[in-house]
Amino acid sequence: MAQKSVDEKTNEIPELRALPAPMEIEGQILTADALHTQTDTARFIIEDKKADSVFTVKINQPTLLEDIASLSREAFPPLGRTLRPSIRATAASNVARLPSARN
């Protein structure tokens, strides 16, 4: 979507909201890494921009992990479309050699 340099006197958390601010992203999916898994960021994307989001939640956010684990599938209605859950996997030998890739 976009990128920009972050001034030394701030960090990239509040700057994420500045990138899509002028854009029409309603109904689009915005992804962000774990650093941006913040309440204000999620609220901005979902409520203000009317977009969907995918955030990474790591173990250093134990309360959020517990909250997510306690949700039932019914907490995620299918938004007017039929979902067909699927899983795709490939052997680690078929992907780029990353330190976390294991056979």
KEZA-526355 format. One record per atom (N, C-alpha, C, CB): residue number from 1; residue in three letters; chain; x, y, z. Coordinates in pm, whole numbers, plus 50000, padded with zeros to 5 digits. Glycine has a CB too. Example, Ala and Ser with C-alpha at 12.3 -4.5 7.8 and 13.67 -1.06 7.14 Angstrom:
<torbas>
- nr|rest|kette|xx|yy|zz
- 1|ALA|A|51319|49431|50780
- 1|ALA|A|51230|49550|50780
- 1|ALA|A|51320|49670|50780
- 1|ALA|A|51131|49553|50905
- 2|SER|A|51285|49775|50708
- 2|SER|A|51367|49894|50714
- 2|SER|A|51290|50003|50787
- 2|SER|A|51408|49940|50572
</torbas>
This chain:
<torbas>
- nr|rest|kette|xx|yy|zz
- 1|MET|A|50083|49883|50000
- 1|MET|A|50000|50000|50000
- 1|MET|A|50088|50124|50000
- 1|MET|A|49905|50000|50120
- 2|ALA|A|50174|50137|50101
- 2|ALA|A|50258|50256|50112
- 2|ALA|A|50365|50234|50217
- 2|ALA|A|50173|50380|50147
- 3|GLN|A|50462|50319|50215
- 3|GLN|A|50563|50319|50320
- 3|GLN|A|50616|50460|50336
- 3|GLN|A|50678|50218|50288
- 4|LYS|A|50669|50487|50454
- 4|LYS|A|50728|50618|50477
- 4|LYS|A|50830|50608|50589
- 4|LYS|A|50620|50724|50510
- 5|SER|A|50922|50698|50590
- 5|SER|A|51022|50703|50696
- 5|SER|A|50957|50755|50823
- 5|SER|A|51143|50791|50656
- 6|VAL|A|51005|50707|50936
- 6|VAL|A|50952|50749|51065
- 6|VAL|A|51054|50840|51131
- 6|VAL|A|50919|50625|51155
- 7|ASP|A|51006|50955|51173
- 7|ASP|A|51092|51052|51240
- 7|ASP|A|51152|50994|51367
- 7|ASP|A|51015|51181|51272
- 8|GLU|A|51272|51035|51402
- 8|GLU|A|51340|50986|51521
- 8|GLU|A|51263|51014|51650
- 8|GLU|A|51476|51047|51530
- 9|LYS|A|51177|51115|51651
- 9|LYS|A|51107|51156|51773
- 9|LYS|A|50976|51080|51795
- 9|LYS|A|51080|51304|51770
- 10|THR|A|50949|50981|51713
- 10|THR|A|50828|50901|51729
- 10|THR|A|50863|50755|51702
- 10|THR|A|50715|50950|51633
- 11|ASN|A|50763|50672|51686
- 11|ASN|A|50787|50535|51644
- 11|ASN|A|50681|50499|51541
- 11|ASN|A|50784|50435|51766
- 12|GLU|A|50688|50381|51486
- 12|GLU|A|50599|50348|51375
- 12|GLU|A|50456|50313|51416
- 12|GLU|A|50655|50236|51299
- 13|ILE|A|50428|50293|51544
- 13|ILE|A|50292|50258|51586
- 13|ILE|A|50191|50367|51549
- 13|ILE|A|50287|50233|51737
- 14|PRO|A|50210|50493|51591
- 14|PRO|A|50112|50595|51551
- 14|PRO|A|50121|50631|51403
- 14|PRO|A|50132|50720|51635
- 15|GLU|A|50235|50608|51342
- 15|GLU|A|50252|50642|51201
- 15|GLU|A|50173|50550|51110
- 15|GLU|A|50399|50637|51163
- 16|LEU|A|50143|50428|51155
- 16|LEU|A|50065|50337|51070
- 16|LEU|A|49930|50397|51035
- 16|LEU|A|50045|50203|51141
- 17|ARG|A|49866|50463|51130
- 17|ARG|A|49735|50522|51104
- 17|ARG|A|49742|50635|51002
- 17|ARG|A|49674|50573|51235
- 18|ALA|A|49855|50700|50991
- 18|ALA|A|49868|50810|50896
- 18|ALA|A|49872|50762|50751
- 18|ALA|A|49994|50890|50927
- 19|LEU|A|49921|50641|50728
- 19|LEU|A|49931|50593|50590
- 19|LEU|A|49795|50575|50522
- 19|LEU|A|50006|50462|50587
- 20|PRO|A|49702|50499|50580
- 20|PRO|A|49574|50481|50510
- 20|PRO|A|49474|50594|50534
- 20|PRO|A|49513|50351|50552
- 21|ALA|A|49509|50691|50618
- 21|ALA|A|49413|50798|50652
- 21|ALA|A|49351|50864|50529
- 21|ALA|A|49483|50904|50736
- 22|PRO|A|49429|50902|50426
- 22|PRO|A|49367|50968|50311
- 22|PRO|A|49309|50872|50207
- 22|PRO|A|49467|51056|50244
- 23|MET|A|49324|50742|50229
- 23|MET|A|49283|50643|50129
- 23|MET|A|49142|50589|50154
- 23|MET|A|49381|50527|50128
- 24|GLU|A|49075|50552|50046
- 24|GLU|A|48945|50486|50053
- 24|GLU|A|48974|50337|50060
- 24|GLU|A|48851|50523|49929
- 25|ILE|A|48965|50278|50180
- 25|ILE|A|48995|50135|50194
- 25|ILE|A|48877|50057|50250
- 25|ILE|A|49116|50116|50285
- 26|GLU|A|48759|50115|50248
- 26|GLU|A|48641|50046|50300
- 26|GLU|A|48625|49911|50230
- 26|GLU|A|48514|50132|50281
- 27|GLY|A|48607|49805|50311
- 27|GLY|A|48588|49671|50258
- 27|GLY|A|48717|49600|50220
- 27|GLY|A|48501|49677|50140
- 28|GLN|A|48830|49668|50228
- 28|GLN|A|48958|49607|50196
- 28|GLN|A|49016|49543|50322
- 28|GLN|A|49056|49712|50138
- 29|ILE|A|49119|49462|50306
- 29|ILE|A|49186|49398|50419
- 29|ILE|A|49323|49460|50435
- 29|ILE|A|49196|49244|50399
- 30|LEU|A|49349|49510|50553
- 30|LEU|A|49479|49568|50585
- 30|LEU|A|49550|49473|50682
- 30|LEU|A|49464|49711|50647
- 31|THR|A|49671|49435|50650
- 31|THR|A|49748|49349|50739
- 31|THR|A|49860|49429|50802
- 31|THR|A|49804|49227|50662
- 32|ALA|A|49899|49387|50920
- 32|ALA|A|50009|49454|50991
- 32|ALA|A|50078|49352|51080
- 32|ALA|A|49957|49575|51074
- 33|ASP|A|50203|49377|51109
- 33|ASP|A|50275|49282|51194
- 33|ASP|A|50240|49304|51341
- 33|ASP|A|50426|49296|51173
- 34|ALA|A|50296|49221|51426
- 34|ALA|A|50259|49220|51568
- 34|ALA|A|50281|49354|51638
- 34|ALA|A|50338|49114|51639
- 35|LEU|A|50378|49431|51595
- 35|LEU|A|50402|49562|51656
- 35|LEU|A|50277|49649|51649
- 35|LEU|A|50520|49632|51587
- 36|HIS|A|50197|49632|51545
- 36|HIS|A|50080|49716|51524
- 36|HIS|A|49951|49656|51579
- 36|HIS|A|50063|49743|51377
- 37|THR|A|49961|49549|51654
- 37|THR|A|49843|49490|51717
- 37|THR|A|49812|49573|51841
- 37|THR|A|49866|49338|51753
- 38|GLN|A|49747|49685|51815
- 38|GLN|A|49717|49785|51917
- 38|GLN|A|49568|49821|51908
- 38|GLN|A|49806|49913|51899
- 39|THR|A|49507|49846|52022
- 39|THR|A|49364|49880|52025
- 39|THR|A|49332|50001|51939
- 39|THR|A|49320|49906|52169
- 40|ASP|A|49408|50108|51952
- 40|ASP|A|49380|50230|51874
- 40|ASP|A|49393|50206|51724
- 40|ASP|A|49473|50343|51917
- 41|THR|A|49493|50127|51685
- 41|THR|A|49512|50097|51543
- 41|THR|A|49396|50015|51490
- 41|THR|A|49645|50023|51521
- 42|ALA|A|49357|49911|51565
- 42|ALA|A|49244|49827|51522
- 42|ALA|A|49115|49909|51512
- 42|ALA|A|49225|49708|51619
- 43|ARG|A|49091|49991|51610
- 43|ARG|A|48971|50076|51610
- 43|ARG|A|48971|50169|51488
- 43|ARG|A|48962|50159|51741
- 44|PHE|A|49084|50228|51457
- 44|PHE|A|49094|50318|51342
- 44|PHE|A|49061|50243|51212
- 44|PHE|A|49235|50380|51334
- 45|ILE|A|49122|50127|51193
- 45|ILE|A|49102|50051|51070
- 45|ILE|A|48958|50004|51057
- 45|ILE|A|49198|49932|51064
- 46|ILE|A|48905|49947|51164
- 46|ILE|A|48772|49885|51158
- 46|ILE|A|48659|49987|51167
- 46|ILE|A|48758|49785|51269
- 47|GLU|A|48665|50077|51262
- 47|GLU|A|48555|50171|51283
- 47|GLU|A|48564|50295|51195
- 47|GLU|A|48551|50213|51428
- 48|ASP|A|48682|50355|51187
- 48|ASP|A|48694|50479|51111
- 48|ASP|A|48703|50454|50960
- 48|ASP|A|48816|50556|51157
- 49|LYS|A|48787|50359|50922
- 49|LYS|A|48810|50333|50779
- 49|LYS|A|48716|50227|50722
- 49|LYS|A|48953|50291|50757
- 50|LYS|A|48640|50158|50807
- 50|LYS|A|48545|50055|50763
- 50|LYS|A|48614|49945|50681
- 50|LYS|A|48432|50119|50680
- 51|ALA|A|48736|49912|50719
- 51|ALA|A|48813|49807|50654
- 51|ALA|A|48822|49687|50748
- 51|ALA|A|48954|49858|50613
- 52|ASP|A|48870|49578|50696
- 52|ASP|A|48896|49460|50777
- 52|ASP|A|49045|49456|50805
- 52|ASP|A|48847|49329|50707
- 53|SER|A|49083|49374|50901
- 53|SER|A|49225|49370|50936
- 53|SER|A|49268|49229|50974
- 53|SER|A|49255|49467|51049
- 54|VAL|A|49396|49205|50958
- 54|VAL|A|49459|49082|51003
- 54|VAL|A|49581|49126|51083
- 54|VAL|A|49498|48986|50882
- 55|PHE|A|49581|49090|51210
- 55|PHE|A|49693|49125|51297
- 55|PHE|A|49757|48997|51351
- 55|PHE|A|49646|49216|51413
- 56|THR|A|49885|49004|51376
- 56|THR|A|49957|48895|51440
- 56|THR|A|49956|48919|51589
- 56|THR|A|50104|48883|51385
- 57|VAL|A|49923|48815|51665
- 57|VAL|A|49924|48825|51810
- 57|VAL|A|50032|48731|51861
- 57|VAL|A|49784|48792|51873
- 58|LYS|A|50126|48785|51935
- 58|LYS|A|50236|48704|51988
- 58|LYS|A|50217|48675|52136
- 58|LYS|A|50370|48774|51965
- 59|ILE|A|50299|48590|52185
- 59|ILE|A|50290|48546|52324
- 59|ILE|A|50314|48659|52424
- 59|ILE|A|50390|48434|52349
- 60|ASN|A|50375|48769|52380
- 60|ASN|A|50400|48881|52472
- 60|ASN|A|50274|48964|52496
- 60|ASN|A|50511|48970|52417
- 61|GLN|A|50160|48919|52443
- 61|GLN|A|50030|48981|52471
- 61|GLN|A|49937|48872|52528
- 61|GLN|A|49968|49046|52340
- 62|PRO|A|49971|48821|52648
- 62|PRO|A|49898|48705|52702
- 62|PRO|A|49749|48730|52725
- 62|PRO|A|49960|48664|52832
- 63|THR|A|49711|48848|52766
- 63|THR|A|49569|48875|52789
- 63|THR|A|49492|48869|52657
- 63|THR|A|49550|49013|52855
- 64|LEU|A|49546|48926|52552
- 64|LEU|A|49482|48922|52422
- 64|LEU|A|49475|48778|52371
- 64|LEU|A|49557|49011|52322
- 65|LEU|A|49582|48703|52388
- 65|LEU|A|49580|48562|52348
- 65|LEU|A|49470|48485|52421
- 65|LEU|A|49716|48497|52375
- 66|GLU|A|49456|48508|52549
- 66|GLU|A|49351|48441|52627
- 66|GLU|A|49213|48484|52579
- 66|GLU|A|49367|48472|52777
- 67|ASP|A|49195|48613|52551
- 67|ASP|A|49066|48661|52502
- 67|ASP|A|49030|48594|52369
- 67|ASP|A|49070|48814|52485
- 68|ILE|A|49126|48583|52280
- 68|ILE|A|49102|48521|52150
- 68|ILE|A|49069|48372|52169
- 68|ILE|A|49225|48538|52057
- 69|ALA|A|49145|48306|52253
- 69|ALA|A|49122|48162|52276
- 69|ALA|A|48984|48135|52334
- 69|ALA|A|49229|48107|52371
- 70|SER|A|48929|48229|52407
- 70|SER|A|48799|48208|52469
- 70|SER|A|48681|48235|52375
- 70|SER|A|48787|48295|52592
- 71|LEU|A|48707|48290|52258
- 71|LEU|A|48599|48319|52163
- 71|LEU|A|48547|48192|52098
- 71|LEU|A|48648|48417|52056
- 72|SER|A|48418|48189|52073
- 72|SER|A|48360|48076|52000
- 72|SER|A|48357|48109|51851
- 72|SER|A|48217|48043|52054
- 73|ARG|A|48339|48008|51771
- 73|ARG|A|48332|48030|51626
- 73|ARG|A|48216|48123|51590
- 73|ARG|A|48316|47896|51554
- 74|GLU|A|48109|48120|51668
- 74|GLU|A|47994|48206|51642
- 74|GLU|A|48028|48354|51658
- 74|GLU|A|47879|48169|51735
- 75|ALA|A|48138|48385|51723
- 75|ALA|A|48180|48525|51738
- 75|ALA|A|48228|48584|51605
- 75|ALA|A|48291|48535|51842
- 76|PHE|A|48244|48499|51504
- 76|PHE|A|48293|48542|51374
- 76|PHE|A|48193|48505|51265
- 76|PHE|A|48431|48479|51344
- 77|PRO|A|48085|48581|51251
- 77|PRO|A|47984|48549|51150
- 77|PRO|A|48041|48561|51009
- 77|PRO|A|47861|48640|51165
- 78|PRO|A|47986|48488|50913
- 78|PRO|A|48042|48485|50777
- 78|PRO|A|48007|48603|50687
- 78|PRO|A|47998|48363|50711
- 79|LEU|A|47972|48716|50735
- 79|LEU|A|47958|48839|50656
- 79|LEU|A|47891|48821|50521
- 79|LEU|A|48091|48900|50635
- 80|GLY|A|47785|48742|50514
- 80|GLY|A|47709|48729|50392
- 80|GLY|A|47770|48640|50286
- 80|GLY|A|47688|48860|50335
- 81|ARG|A|47872|48565|50318
- 81|ARG|A|47929|48473|50220
- 81|ARG|A|47953|48338|50287
- 81|ARG|A|48060|48529|50160
- 82|THR|A|47955|48236|50208
- 82|THR|A|47979|48102|50261
- 82|THR|A|48128|48080|50272
- 82|THR|A|47913|47993|50172
- 83|LEU|A|48171|48044|50390
- 83|LEU|A|48313|48018|50411
- 83|LEU|A|48339|47870|50398
- 83|LEU|A|48359|48069|50549
- 84|ARG|A|48445|47837|50331
- 84|ARG|A|48488|47699|50319
- 84|ARG|A|48626|47688|50381
- 84|ARG|A|48487|47651|50171
- 85|PRO|A|48630|47652|50508
- 85|PRO|A|48761|47643|50574
- 85|PRO|A|48852|47544|50503
- 85|PRO|A|48744|47603|50720
- 86|SER|A|48976|47580|50488
- 86|SER|A|49073|47490|50427
- 86|SER|A|49210|47518|50484
- 86|SER|A|49073|47503|50273
- 87|ILE|A|49293|47419|50474
- 87|ILE|A|49431|47432|50519
- 87|ILE|A|49518|47386|50404
- 87|ILE|A|49460|47349|50650
- 88|ARG|A|49619|47463|50373
- 88|ARG|A|49717|47425|50272
- 88|ARG|A|49852|47419|50338
- 88|ARG|A|49717|47524|50152
- 89|ALA|A|49924|47315|50309
- 89|ALA|A|50057|47299|50368
- 89|ALA|A|50154|47256|50261
- 89|ALA|A|50055|47197|50484
- 90|THR|A|50278|47285|50284
- 90|THR|A|50384|47241|50196
- 90|THR|A|50501|47200|50283
- 90|THR|A|50425|47352|50094
- 91|ALA|A|50582|47112|50233
- 91|ALA|A|50700|47071|50309
- 91|ALA|A|50795|47189|50321
- 91|ALA|A|50771|46950|50242
- 92|ALA|A|50861|47198|50434
- 92|ALA|A|50954|47310|50456
- 92|ALA|A|51063|47312|50351
- 92|ALA|A|51017|47300|50595
- 93|SER|A|51095|47198|50293
- 93|SER|A|51199|47195|50189
- 93|SER|A|51154|47266|50062
- 93|SER|A|51237|47050|50157
- 94|ASN|A|51023|47292|50049
- 94|ASN|A|50971|47359|49930
- 94|ASN|A|50962|47510|49945
- 94|ASN|A|50836|47305|49897
- 95|VAL|A|50999|47563|50058
- 95|VAL|A|50993|47707|50081
- 95|VAL|A|51133|47761|50106
- 95|VAL|A|50900|47741|50198
- 96|ALA|A|51144|47893|50105
- 96|ALA|A|51273|47956|50130
- 96|ALA|A|51330|47907|50263
- 96|ALA|A|51260|48110|50131
- 97|ARG|A|51457|47889|50269
- 97|ARG|A|51523|47845|50392
- 97|ARG|A|51522|47956|50495
- 97|ARG|A|51667|47798|50364
- 98|LEU|A|51437|47941|50592
- 98|LEU|A|51426|48036|50702
- 98|LEU|A|51467|47966|50829
- 98|LEU|A|51283|48094|50713
- 99|PRO|A|51522|48039|50926
- 99|PRO|A|51560|47975|51051
- 99|PRO|A|51445|47902|51120
- 99|PRO|A|51617|48078|51143
- 100|SER|A|51322|47949|51099
- 100|SER|A|51208|47888|51166
- 100|SER|A|51148|47771|51087
- 100|SER|A|51102|47991|51191
- 101|ALA|A|51192|47750|50964
- 101|ALA|A|51138|47641|50881
- 101|ALA|A|51200|47509|50924
- 101|ALA|A|51164|47666|50730
- 102|ARG|A|51114|47413|50957
- 102|ARG|A|51161|47282|51002
- 102|ARG|A|51092|47175|50920
- 102|ARG|A|51135|47262|51154
- 103|ASN|A|51163|47068|50893
- 103|ASN|A|51102|46952|50826
- 103|ASN|A|51030|46868|50927
- 103|ASN|A|51206|46869|50752
</torbas>
